[in-house]
């Protein structure tokens, strides 16, 4: 059976457009609000990434750190993250949801227990920032057995032979990090160069769905729309931060932003 | 789990870079895989490169100033009665602490790698001070990440870093101490590894940083083995080597060459303020294994895996994790670990500074506190050696505030 993630990419390819992938942090700024945000933006987003926050992230920039901090300060626990996912999937069962975070939380839960909870709540995929290949081989295999997509990451520093191995071991989606940066950095490489690298990956295996993330905003997204998918994260987190400051309805503000992002790539 | 004889401890890992199958590894973002692989390959080559070793030895002699003194603390031994207490006065090294070894080696490696920039983290400010010193010496541009709380409490070292021409980046996330400085420094390296080398200030982080640091500080015990043999004719049967542990770099260096001898290793962690629930002693207080800064280790954390808050009067020990090498030494029972609290460390500083010609900083004062507890229970044939790996001058402000006056 094809995964929901594959089906989304098939649909987008038919519509000749990139898939729009959003990233928000579970529990930012409250559990209720983050669920509301997911429910609202899922009208426009094709795949939703949901961060499960860690307080010592080694690859996140300021905006996502701030979102994570807010969620944790409000007492968010992993079980709440799964509750949010479960509630979301109840109303949008076919919308793929990918959880993203750091390995220590999985390590403390126990890999099997964590995957059991993923399965029970309807998680479609996982991105684990600090579990690279080949350290992730066992865990990725466990994910596969549970029909959960383990999403491998590639970066501009990944050598070609390593890329080949990672792609060979990948599932339905691969995440290409656009540049040397933490999340939310300014796009310091030209979109042309990013697409060149992207095409290099596509040439290794054109069937794989490759999404590009890091540094993508409403200003840069259109220039990268040839990709299979594009991830916008930090800009959404920053927007949440700003709308909290201005006491605006975060779900409403985000809805508008995601709608505009989508418009730019169709 | 067992330690193998005749093999450097840093090399006793499996193919996944794990010690004892449980500690260490490389839990890092994909972007860092290649720079870390490159550094690993380069270091493997350099540590067997005679020219590089000559270069290291040359700078250790002419720049770091080795060997550092090994002295008997006659008055302290008499005062306490019992064991004979000695100190390895590593604080006599250029810059005033053991951090100079790792900093010098990292700069030499960065030169070989053709990098022009080097970044590092610091807690007590020593790692930052030494890296900025060495960077200046070797013509590298330098950035130091330091928690905002530590910037306030370690002023003398902050001034030294600035004087050496390095940029200090204040870290205002989380607890604003060493743990956040290391995270921020790693994040910076994720974004700039094409032009920049990173120096992790202790035996923590991804495996290669543990290796380079422990390999560098091993200079301490290379000297000490000779000095001990000169003093006693051989390595005494009942000899205890006491060292404070935060990340664990000075202890690794202090113990390394004694690994296959009968010497007893005692690591002293920071117990935090008396009657406080906060501490920085994951080994003493039974913390669980978790992943921090790219490596599996015993780490202070909650049930979920969020890294816990720490507290210690000594900024250099104020870290929730501990080197995977120390976890390995603990589980193999090669070393034992205990803690001293803030008050005990302050008292130890005071007593040693009053009686002797040395004045340990608050980090080694934790080890002296354990020596003060142990010595009276031992015989005069027992030998205690404490690594006095930092000078109290940097803690002048804190000591004045806590004790009312500062002596040195």
Interface residues (C-beta under 8 A of the other chain):
Chain A: X54 X55 X56 X57 X58 X59 X60 X61 X65 X69 X72 X77 X78 X102 X103 X104 X105 X107 X108 X109 X129 X130 X131 X132 X133 X135 X153 X154 X155 X156 X157 X158 X159 X162 X177 X180 X181 X182 X185
Chain B: X16 X25 X26 X27 X28 X29 X30 X31 X32 X33 X34 X35 X173 X174 X179 X183 X186 X187 X190 X191 X192 X193 X194 X288 X289 X290 X291 X292 X293 X294 X296 X301 X303 X304 X305 X306 X307
